[in-house]
């Protein structure tokens, strides 16, 4: 039955059926073969999404949308410009810092790529050419799911079950995220000096920095309140995300006054549809997972892995290689939903720390968003710039190399990932 | 309503016209329902935090009702995702096929999807009917209200997929898809 479900899913998926529905169709085939009652379908699908933690997905998406509509991008860019605008490759550094700031309120790389690209590429391309400009925006956008809050980490934690907390995953991303920003800024400097890019922006002035910091403080208070509250145990991730929505709404309506009530329906519908893409996959995948569990696939897979290797590091390398391939062909949310229930329990069997494995898993698939042929972040920037996928992939590869280097460093030195969560009791 | 997305019936002639009108009406109703549901979720969850910290009290039913609104929002939004053509798929093989073959394949796949959604919807209606007398834990409402959105959302999705089967590309809402990108 397992083989039937897997081959049917791959077959109709490759023929163009949306993955959520392909999961549903293959689950139905499994039900027919194993003679299980069809009324299992609606009850399992409903129960799969009847989960309080999942509500944080639409809330964080909506909060990010509202913050963007409230004009936070402009303030972030102005602040970054006063700090690093004058150094060589300054606009590239501004993009990286704006991406870092944006990632503290938004947890999705695609949304960040769209926001960064549409705002910064017109200025970037004047000085650096369109390829490098789009590559810098793509790399900066990828910080979104690594720095908390992160939609990817919420989905991972949900699919992994009680061994992984959303707060713990959020904290695991902080140090690697900051290292990644620094490394990517070093790469921007290296390329800018090598290509002799011109100096842009105004000279550093403490007064201007303080002025822009004052204007932006309202943005940075949001992650302090929301993530701080979640980590400090004042509220759950879902409650924190709802507070983020209220916060963004108040900022947009009363502080920046760029948001109107008329903007809300469109933002809400977009949020709901984006969440339903993930929700549909979770709902249909729950039936498949049930069928595979009946067939004892997780146990068979664990036995197979144990027969291949007893080394946790070897397992991490095998998973990394598998996710490298998966990330090239599959959208990351689909990969979390289908693979985490299978691969996470095996990691626990090897004695790998669940947060360590979870972070590596997420980071690997986040990098996959930059690798062709299915690199969704690249698609967004190709759409904004008119670049061909191959051209953009050529410009973005130095940043991908940095990300993979950091991934392997984090794999061999778990303390980089685990120190902050451990300090906070996760 | 959204400023960009049209809920007017798609161009259709003859026998397809009533179906187009029905789908458009359902889309519009789903869109407004989503606005109310997501707004309700935000209000319920943030009110719970406010009550806990500001009034040192709590509302017992917010958890269950907010989950109910979330389940409704997911299943009502699935058909709008089909309309926008944004559900994640693998196009790596199909885009290499000749245009005519792509069209035929898209219709066949949509028909298969419509059949699956109809089956799920039918099963959900039966289950909801069977569970109608069971009550939720915190409020005096039937627990079947958790299953009803599965039935409605899947039936609405089946109509969209049927529409794609009959018209080819009619299910894609370019404006909403662009918005979602």
Interface residues (C-beta under 8 A of the other chain):
Chain A: X12 X13 X14 X15 X16 X17 X18 X19 X20 X21 X24 X25 X28 X38 X39 X41 X42 X43 X45 X46 X49 X50 X51 X52 X54 X55 X58 X59 X62 X110 X114 X234 X235 X238 X239 X242 X243 X245 X246 X262 X264 X265 X266 X268 X269 X270 X271 X272 X273 X274 X275 X276 X277 X279 X280 X281 X283 X329 X330 X331 X333 X334 X373 X374 X379 X380 X383
Chain B: X1 X2 X3 X4 X5 X31 X34 X35 X37 X38 X39 X41 X42 X45 X46 X48 X49 X53 X63 X66 X67 X70 X71 X73 X74 X75 X76 X77 X78 X80 X81 X82 X84 X86 X87 X88 X89 X90 X91 X92 X93 X94 X102 X105 X106 X109 X112 X113 X116 X117 X119 X120 X123 X124 X126 X127 X146 X147 X149 X150 X151 X176 X179 X180 X181
